[in-house]
Structure formats: C-alpha cells, structure tokens
Amino acid sequence: MQKPLRHRLKNGLRVIMIPQPEALTATAMVTVEAGSKYETKEINGLSHFLEHMVFKGTQKRPTALEITSELDGLGAQYNAFTSQESTSYFAKVKKDNFGEILDVVSDMYVDPIFAQAEIEKERGVIVQELNMYEDTPMRKVQDIFMQAVYGDQPAGWDIGGRKEVIQKLTRDDFTAYRKKHYLPQATIVTLSGKFDPKRALKDVERHFSVLAPGVKGKKPAVKDSQAKPKELVRFKDVDQSHIVMGFRAFDARDERKYALQLAAEILGGGMSSRLFQKIREELGAAYYVRCEPDLYTDHGLIQMSAGLDHEKIEVAIKAALEEFSRLKSEKVDAKDLKKAKEHFIGELFLSLEGSDDIAGFYAGAELLGLPLQTPEALAKKVNAITAAEVQKVAKQVFTDRNLNLAVIGPFKAGRSFLPLLKI
C-alpha cells in the first residue's frame, strides 16, 4: 500500500488521503478529538448523544430522512462511532459516487441544526441503547472493567453516559460542547479508495474551510496509579459469567507496544493461543476467550475476556494468571513467536481490505499522534521483535499492582475474587 498523502488546511484541519487506483469503493471519514474523556460528570454521554444528533438534520438537509434517503440512494454504507478520545463519521460508496458522499458527510459535520424536537425524541433512543448494553453482559463487562481500573474519572465512565444525565442535556449543551471541541485544528478528514486526490482536496477545502479555529477544550490527564489488585463484581442473573481481567500498561506512543501486542497474540490471539487452549479446550469452561491490548494517548491496558461456566470461574481465573505468569518466567519459543507474528500481521492485512477500514486505520494513527506508517512498515516492526523483548514487557506489565478484574454473574453481595489475584 502506498504511503498516505497528508495536507493541512489554513484553518488547521488535517487531510489524509490514501488513493487506491484499483479499488471499487471510496470512503470519506471525519474524525474529531472529542470523546467521553473530554466531558464532565454533568454532561457525561454528550459526545455520544451529539454523534446521534449530527444525523438528524442540517440547514441544507433539514431532516434525518433527507440525509439517510440521499445516502441510501447512493448505495452507501454509513455510520458513526464515539470512543473515549474521538468521534468519527463516515460513508463508503461505490467509486462513482465519492463526491456526493463527501458533500453529505461534510454537511453533517459542519452544519447540524440540533432541532429541539429531535433532541427530545433521541433521548429515548439513547436510553434504549444503554438498556441494550445492560442486557448484553459480554459488552457491559468491558465498561465495568474500565470503572474498576480508573474509578470516578472520565476514563472510568461509560461512553454512553448515564440515563439521568441524558434526560437533562439541553440544546445549549450541544452547541457549547461543539463550539469547544469541533474545531478545525482538532478535525481529521480521511479519504481512501478510488478518487482523484487533486479534486478531492479542493472539495475538502471548499467544504471545511468555513470552520473557524478556536480555543480547543482539553481532556484531563488520566490518574493512572495503583498499588494492589482491584476488582468490581456486578450481580446479574445470567446463564454465563463474564469477566475481563487485565493489567495497566502504557500509552500508544510507547515502542514496547509491539512486544505487548505479540504477548497478547500468544495469550489470546486465535484458537491455538494459550488461553483459548487452556480455558476452553482443556477446562471446557468457556466459549469465547480472547486477549488484546487497549492503548490510548496517555494510558493503556492489556486485557483478557471470557464468558465462563459459573462453577469454573475460579479455576479459569487461576489458569489465566498462570499463563500470564508463564510469559514472565519463560521465553516463548521461536515457533510460537513466529506464529504470533504471522497471526497478527495476517489479521491486520485482512482487516484492511475495505476503503473504510483503511480510512479508520490512518485516522486512528493520526489521532494518537503516531507516524502514518503503512501496514507493511508496521509488519516489519512487529517481525523485528524478539522473544527477549516479549518476556521483558511481560515482566514489566504483568504485576500484582497492575492487575484488575471485572465480573458480571449471579454472585451475591460480598463475593470476592481478590484472593485469586496474584501473579
């Protein structure tokens, strides 16, 4: 894949273009440095709520139906998503309709109207989305884990917010937040697939030059300290216990991330990984088992997750910690290291087959302040990691003081797994 083309408009907006002459599709994505970490407790959930509202109408396209009808009529796939550190809006379409989706996505981003009637209706939609997550313990346990690790600070709050806050947010809250965060210097437009770069850049300038720079609101620094293992156990009458167990690590700019990624691959990357073999195949305790790093601009984690037989949760936690400990005490052999590298690189390349995936890959790197390296360059760095580097990062990260556990299951008040949390 060719290196991306990077430009900056006069107002500070960044443009990343990844032309693919042979592609059948093209994607326009707009990413802004505005997510739940930029919120206060009084507006927790606003970033995500605002994401919904951008689809509800603009000056040019006053209703949600006009926006969605136009995109559907172009045969587009489109969506948006909010994370702790950003919000993204995108549309993907067959190559002939690229100019049209760029016009729609830019209009939504630049000129939403936040109609009061739509805000009132969307409150109910957001509440039902939160209810859906509550009814999906495999998903909800991830939120509980972040709460266990980070506590009462933005990094520990749910991205979707709390229902009582959602019910109180006003139109003024939306406009004030957007004025504070939806600024050109905090915005990244990423274009990928089949398109004319010169024409596309002119279109981006025409659509986005109207954004005026301002003083960007900052997110508070994450309080990232811990002295001993922590847990958070949530009761729910479910047929399967869900756990997330993991360790504080480091941020996405740390060069140790490549070794950490391989540690995660060895532990939980695929059906032949150590955790999968131990917990599912040997113990018969779970259906899903996985392990992955989760790195941000100023903090990070490596975590394993599993859905477990209630009666086998303790033996599964012990077995998982034994595998984490094994990476500290033993160097991984050459065969397993090579398999981990091939699995990660293969998954990476397979995940970048679509123009939308490629746009997200480069937008994410730009957001984190990382070099815009090609997948091939990333693969080269991963291939250079040694068994000694994997063992070293395991020794640094897999410690008692970094260890955290979240559980959703039918466990009575007072049930604790802390005695198991030793490595």
N, C-alpha and C positions, 0 to 999 in steps of 0.2 A: 504494500500500500504506500502511495506517495505521501510525503510529509504535508501536513496541512498548511494552508496559506493563512496568515494572521494579519489583520489590519486593526487599526484603532481610528474611530471617527473623531472629529474635532471636539465633540462633547464628551469623549472618553469611552464611549461604547466600544466593546471588543467584538470583532467579527472573525470567526474561524470558518474556513471553507475547506472541504475535503472533496474535490471533484473526482468523480468516478465515471470516466467516459463510457464504460461498458454496462453501467447499471441500468436497470429498468425502472427504478424509482428514485425519488428525491425527497429529502426531509428538511423542513425548516423548524428549528428549535430555538426558543428564547428561554434563557436561564437567568435568574436574578438572585443575588446574595440576600435572600430574605426567607428565613425559615423559623421554626419554633424557638431556636436559641436567641432570636432577636426580640422575643416577646417578654413582657412582664406577666406576673401571675394574673393581673386584672384583664389581660387580653389574650391569655393562653388559648390557642386554637384559631386565632385570627389569620395567621398566614395561610392555613389550610382553607378556612372559610373564604378568604379573598380569592384563592385559586378557583373555587367553585363560581364565585360571582363574576369572574372575568368572562365566563361563558354565557352570562345572562343578558348581554346586550352592550352595544356601543352606540355612539352618535350615528355612525353610518349604518349599522345593523342593530336596530333598537331592541330586538327580542332574541331570546335564546333560539327560538325556532328558525329565525333567519340565518343565524350563524351555523347551526347544525344542518339545516337544509342545504346551504351552499356547500359545506364540506362534504356532506353525503352525496350531493350531486356531482362532485368532483371525484368521487370514488376514493375519498381519503380515509385513512386511519388517523385518529387524533385523540389526544388525551392530555392530562396534566398531572403532576405529582409534586407533593411537598415533602421535604425532609427537614432535618434539624437545621441545616445550613443553607438551603436553597429551595426555590420553586421553579419548575420548568413547565413550559407549554410547547406542544409540538403538533405537527401534522405531517403525514407521509402520504405521498401520492404517486401515481404513475408520472413518468418524467415530463410528459407534455403539459401537465397542469401545475408545474412548480411555481410559476409566477403568481398564480391565483391563490395558492395556499399561503405563500409569503405575505400576500396582501391581507388575508383573513387573520392570520396569527399575529401579524404586527398591529392590526387594528384592535384586536382584543387586548393586546398588551398596552398599547399606547393610550387608548381612549375608552375604557369601560365607564359605564354610566352609574352603576350601583343603584338601580331603581329600588326605592323603599319596598314596594310590593314584592319584588323578587327576593330581597333580603329576608322578609318575613316568611316567605314560602320555603326558602332554602334552609332556614333554621331547622325545620322538621326533617329535611333531607340529611343534614349533618348529624342530627341526633340519631336518626336511624342508622347511619353509617357507624356511629360509635356503638350503638346497640349490636350491630353485626359483629364488630370486633370483640365485644364482650361475650358473644355467643360462639366465638372461634378461638378456643383456648390455645391452639397451636400458634396463632398470631398474637393473642393478648399477652402471652407469657413473655414475649420479647419486650413489650412495654414495661412489664413488671420487673424484668431484669435491669432495664435502664434505671428504673426507680430505685432498685436495690443498690446499684453501683453509685449513682450520682445524687440520690436523695432529692431534697427540695431546692432545686436549681433548674434552669432551663434544660440542661442536658438530661435531667431525670424526669421531665414532664412528658406527657403524651403529646405527640404532634397534633393529634386531632382536637386536643383541648378537653375541657370539662363541660358537661351539659349546662350547668348553671351559668357558666361564662358565655357560652354560645347564645343562650337565651337573652343576654343583656347587651350584646355588642350592637353598636349603633352605626349608622351610615358615616357619621363623623369619625368613628374609629377606623373605618376602612380608608377614608380619604387621608386622614392624618398618617396612618401607617404607610400608605402608598407614597405619600409625599416624602416620608423619611427614608424609605428603603428602595422604592422602584425608580432608581436614578440611573442615568446612562453609564456612569463610571462603575456601577455595580451590575451591569447587564452584559450578558454574553449572547450573541446571536451565532448559532452554529448551523451551517448548511452542508449537507452531504448528499452524494448521489450524482445523478446526471443533470447538470445545469451549466450555464455559461457563467464563469466566475466574474467576468467584467460586468456583464449586465446585472448579475445578482448583487454585486457590490453597490452599483448605482441604485438599485431598488432598495437595498438596506439603508443607504444614506437618505434616500427620499422618504422612506417610512419612519426612520428612527431619529433623524436629525432634529425633529421637533422636541425631543426630550431635553429638558434643561438641567444642567448639573446643579447639585445642591450639596448640603452637608449630610453625609451618609450616617445613619444611626449605626452604632457598633454593638456587637454582641458581647456580653460579659465573659471574662475568662473563666474557663471551667475549673472548679475546685476539684482537683484530681489527686487527692491523697487518701491513704487508707493504711491502717495499722494491723488489721487482723481480718480473717474471713467474715463475710456478711451473707445473710440470706433474707429472702422475703417469700413467705408461703401464703398463698391465697386459696381459701376454700372454694371449691366448686364441685357440685355433684356431677361428675363426668365419668365416662367409662374408661378413660385413659389419662394417666398423669402426664403432664407436660413440664419439662424442665429446660432451662437454659443455665449452663454453668460455664464460667469463663474468667478470664484474667484481664486486669488493666494492662495495657501495653504502651503504645506511643503513637505520635501523630503520623499522618500520611506522608510527611516530608522526610521521615527518618529512613535512612538507607537500609536499616535492618528489616524493613517491611518485606523484602524479597525472601529472606530466610524465614520470616514469620509465616508468609504465605505457603511456603513449602512444608513447614511444620503442620499447618492446617490441612494441607493436602494429604500428608502421611497419616494424620489422625482421622480425618473425616471426609476426604475427597474421593468419593466413589464407593462402589460396593465391595471393593477389595481392601479398603482402608482399615486401619487397626480398630477404630471404634466401631465401625459397622460390623466387622467380623466378630469382635468380642461381644458386643451388646445385642446385636440381632442374631447372628448366625450361631454363636456358642451359647449364649444365655437365653435366647428366644424371648428377650424382654421388650423388644421394640419393633415397630415397623419402620419408622424413619429415624435416622441418625445422621447428623452432619456436623461439620466444624468449619469455621471461616473467620477471617479477620474482619474487623469493622473499624476503619480508621477515618479520622476527621482532621480538621485543620489544626486542632490543638489538643487532641487526646485520641485514644484508641483502645480497642479491645480485641481479644481473640476468644471465641465462644463456641461451645458445642451445644446442640439442642437435640432433644429426643422426645418421642411420645412413648411412655412406658407402662407396663403392667404395674398396677398399684403395689402388688406384693413383691415386686422385684426392683422397686425404685432404689432401695438402699444398696443392694448388690450392684446395680448398674452404676450408681454414683461412684462406688468404690472402684469398680473396674475401669471407669473412665479416668479417674485420678491416677490409677496405676499406669495407664497408657501415657498420660501427660508426664508422669514422673519418669517413665522409661526413656522418653526423648531427652531428658536431662542426664540420665546415667549412662546411656548407650548411644554411641554414634550410629546413625542409620546406615545400613549397608548400601553399597553402590547401586545394587539392583533396585531397591526400594526408592532411593533418591532419584534415580533416572525415571522410574515410573511416576513419581510425584511431579517431576518437571514436565513430563510428556502429558500427564493428565491436565495440569494447569494450563499449559500452552494450548493444548487441543481444545479445552473448554473455552479459552479466551478467543481463539480464532473462530470457533463455531458460533460464539455469541456475537460476532461482528459481521454476520452475513447480510444484515439489513442496513439500509441507509439510516434508519432511526437509531439502531444500535451504535453505529459509528458516530453519529452526532452526539449521543449520550456519553460515549467513551471520551471524546475530546472535550466536551463541555465539562465533564466531571474533573478532568485533569486541570483545566484552566481554573475552575472554581477553587480547587485545592492548592493552586499556586505551583503546580508541577510542570515540568517540561512537557511539551506536546510531542512526545515520542511515539513512533509508530508501533503497532503490535509486534513487528519483527524486532525492533530495538528493545522492547520490553522482554521479549522471549530470550534475547541474548543475555540480558542482565540476570534473568532467572536461571538460565543454563550455567552461568558462571558461579552460582552459589555452591559452596562445599558442605560436606557433612559436618565439618567442624563449626561452620557458621550457624547451621541449624541447631546444633547442640548448644552453642553459646547463647543464642537468643532464647532457647527454651530455659536455660538456667537463669537468665535474667528476668524472664516474664513469669514463668510458672512457679510462683512462690505463694506461701500462705497469705502474705499481706496483700496480694493482688487478687485473691480468689473470692468469687461471688457466685451465689446460686439463687435462682428464682424457680418457684414451683407453683403450678396450679393443679389441684387434685382434691379428693374427698378426705382431707385431713382436718381433724378437729383442732380448735384453737389450742395453741401451746405446743403443737407438734413441731419439733425442730430437727433439722438435719446437720446442724453445726458440728456435732461431734465427728461427723464423717469428713469434714472439710479440712483435710490435712494432706500436704504433699511434700 
